[in-house]
Amino acid sequence: MAVDIEIVDVPEAMVLAKRATCRKEELGPTISGLFGEIVQAHPNAETIAPPCIYYVEWREPDCVIEAAFVIDPATAVGSPYLKKVHACRAAMTLHTGPYEALADAWMAFWAEVHRLGLKPDASPPWDCYVTDPAMEPDTSKWETELYIPIQDDGGSSGDDLRARLLAQGP
């Protein structure tokens, strides 16, 4: 599976987030439940980006995930779910297709990040669900952005890292 990677600077953001531990085969229902709880607790929160899942811990046989909505913080003042996500540099790729194919997309993405010599930092990777399934029923058109936070590589600029990606090629 070919993976196109872009290096991006992700800005600091305020999110409404809720964490859970689940078995990997329970990810779909757990994610839906977390998103539902956040929306129910904050029906008037103004989202300003697609919903995301942070993969806090990935272990056998379960995982710790955090569902998050990037919001205008003025619309959720005082919420126990409100937290700051720090800015970072990340490798990003776009997966187009059904959620059932995300595990394979993540494996290919991790392999490409390692092949390119990029160094993940200690922050959790995450994905953002760009396409709303309620608006697009064709799963082959669903877009999900995958992010792996990477070390700043000794202060290299984004342009330096992009040049390194291009130089290493496919």
Secondary structure, DSSP 8 states (H G I E B T S, - for coil): -----EEEEE--EEEEEEEEEEEGGGHHHHHHHHHHHHHHH-TT--B-S--EEEEEEE-SSEEEEEEEEEB-GGGSTT-TTEEEE--EEEEEEEEES-GGGHHHHHHHHHHHHHHTT--B-SS--EEEE-S-TTT---GGG-EEEEEEEB--TTT--HHHHHHHHHHH--
